[in-house]
Amino acid sequence: MMPNEIVNPLLVRKYNQPLPRYTSYPTVPFWNEKLETEKWQSLFVGKYAEQNHVNGISLYIHLPFCESLCTYCGCNKKITTNHSVEEEYLLAIEKEWKLYRQLMKQTPVIRELHLGGGTPTFFSANNLKRLITTILKTSIVHPRHEFGIEGHPNNTTREHLKVLYALGFRRISYGVQDNDPEVQRVINRIQPIENVKRATEEARAIGFKSVNFDLIYGLPLQTLESIERTINETIELKPDRIAFYSYAHVPWTSKAQRLFNENDLPDAESKIQLYLKGKELLTNAGYADIGMDHFALPHDELFLARNEGRLHRNFMGYTTQNAGMLLGLGVSSISDTGNAFAQNEKTLHDYYIKINSGELAIRKGYCLSKEDIDFKKYILDISCKGAMIFNDDDLPLLRTYTFPKLSALASDGLVEWDTKGAKLTEQGHYFIRAVCSAFDLYLQRGVQSEKPIFSKAI
Ligand code: SF4
């Protein structure tokens, strides 16, 4: 467990720069390549044949509907109260799965399954059961599988939890964000603490092994007092994991963020104080800082995986499973074969047109070069293990782009390094995004992304 040390606020200020969260490398804004469906299919088939029987696969299913719009939201979602949309969407996912099943020469071994959104619990328990049953009836479930879902505390019912538990789900992540009624009003997410408590207790009673809360700092009207109350109420419910995210203000891509008054947002200095207060309360309560916004109690699998060097990172954030590849189903979902990424169409309209005409819904993607694969591994190693060994072949690039950055990071006490490798210091754990960026050749070379969308680290 990491010591409960104080983060140097001067460094927090210095490194509060717009940087990616590194759930992929290269990061999505640099995927400027049109990926032909045939090429993606052949990459998928090749990697699947190699990985499925060895490591199994991860499956992510995006369920995009929400009943009301949270104004801070940057997710791909569709707001509706009309639940008849469930049927059309499920039919499309079933067709997409069938298209991929035709490419799979062996029965898929599902190691990780994650339902994200949107609001997956917008769907009825019966419809979720139908979806998962359809996938699993032609698959093998890996003996060390991990199935998880993102639940909304307002509409996750006991029925949902019972059905999901019976299907093998043991992890649930609740979007809590903030408990303060005024903050909830301005972000249009009215969610009484009683709902969070009920949903948490029901999940535990039914047998879920890991309950995660997502919290956000930097929301409009948040104060040190309000964040302290939210964190203390959270600690009382003892979620096994907490993701304490920085609010990403990107009104140029998330139109809903234009709905609240920018003057209500805490300024940079106050936002840092909110983060430091939250972190202090969480670590004092026994949560370990796993890195990049994640905290976990010492019994939680994420904490154990981190200590045993088994942590992995993908589009779902940190995970304890390292399946050989990730298949994303549904609108806007991203797949990752290790040597290529593909993203599905981002609007329901375009997604339905492609799927209903019998083709995969690929919108864009990226094929990684050897250089990308090597530097992706460095970024994964630093994010998940806190250390890396350099390949001799990469030394010319490292000398040009990375070593000068490492020298600067080392002088701030964030890394220790030589020409053989690098490792994070205790202080460096709190600045992983900055350390990762030293290995991001796209940023270091000043390559222009399609859109400047990275939010500040804090
Ligand atoms: S934050 Fe979640 S529930 Fe709210 S609109 Fe976005 S996806 Fe939907």
Residues whose N, C-alpha, C, O or C-beta is under 5 A from the ligand:
A	BS01	SF4	C66 S68 L69 C70 C73 C75 K77 G117 G118 T119
